[in-house]
Amino acid sequence: MGDHEAAPKGPFSVYADAVQRAVRTWWQAVSGVIAVSVGTALVELLRGADVLTWDFWVSVIRMALVAVIAATAAYWARFKKPPVEQ
């Protein structure tokens, strides 16, 4: 098919795997926060509300904190119980 070779498989690192899982979870959560924030802002604008209020930004910050908590939980869960190496 091509000139590509499979990446050499080195020793399995539980720490690296846990960090990789946490980063993937963080990106997914941040993407969700951005999507929900933009969607909420658009709905609020259509309703005639002001999206520059403190209450709106508090909800955005709250969602961002949930993203950080989710990534931290993913890290600890993966670090504590890594996948079985095959």
C-alpha positions in Angstrom: 0.0 0.0 0.0 2.7 2.5 0.8 6.1 3.1 2.3 4.8 3.4 5.8 6.0 1.2 8.5 4.4 0.5 11.8 5.7 2.6 14.6 8.1 0.6 16.8 6.4 -0.4 20.0 8.5 0.6 23.0 7.9 -0.2 26.6 4.4 0.6 27.9 4.3 3.7 30.1 1.3 4.0 32.4 2.2 7.6 33.1 2.4 8.5 29.4 -0.9 6.7 28.6 -2.7 8.4 31.5 -1.4 11.8 30.3 -2.5 11.1 26.8 -6.0 10.1 28.0 -6.3 13.2 30.1 -5.3 15.4 27.2 -7.8 13.8 24.9 -10.5 14.1 27.5 -9.5 17.8 28.1 -9.7 18.6 24.4 -13.1 16.9 24.1 -14.4 18.7 27.2 -13.1 22.1 26.0 -14.7 21.6 22.6 -18.0 20.9 24.4 -17.6 24.0 26.5 -16.9 26.1 23.5 -19.8 24.7 21.5 -22.2 25.1 24.5 -21.0 28.6 25.2 -21.3 29.8 21.6 -24.8 28.1 21.4 -25.9 29.7 24.6 -24.6 33.1 23.5 -26.5 32.9 20.2 -29.7 31.9 21.9 -29.3 34.7 24.4 -28.6 37.2 21.6 -31.7 36.0 19.7 -33.8 36.6 22.9 -32.4 40.1 23.2 -30.3 39.4 26.3 -26.8 40.7 27.0 -24.1 38.1 26.8 -21.5 40.3 28.4 -23.2 40.0 31.9 -21.3 38.5 34.8 -23.9 35.7 35.1 -23.1 34.5 31.6 -19.4 34.4 32.1 -19.8 32.7 35.5 -21.6 29.9 33.7 -18.7 29.7 31.0 -16.1 29.6 33.8 -18.1 26.9 35.6 -18.2 24.7 32.4 -14.4 25.2 32.0 -13.8 24.0 35.5 -15.9 21.0 34.8 -13.7 20.3 31.8 -10.6 20.5 34.0 -12.2 18.2 36.6 -13.1 15.7 33.8 -9.6 15.6 32.5 -8.2 15.1 36.0 -10.6 12.3 36.7 -9.7 10.7 33.3 -6.0 10.9 34.3 -6.4 9.3 37.7 -8.7 6.6 36.4 -6.3 5.7 33.6 -3.3 5.9 35.9 -4.9 3.7 38.5 -6.2 1.1 36.0 -4.3 1.2 32.7 -5.3 -0.9 29.7 -4.0 -4.4 29.5 -0.9 -4.5 27.3 -1.2 -7.0 24.4 
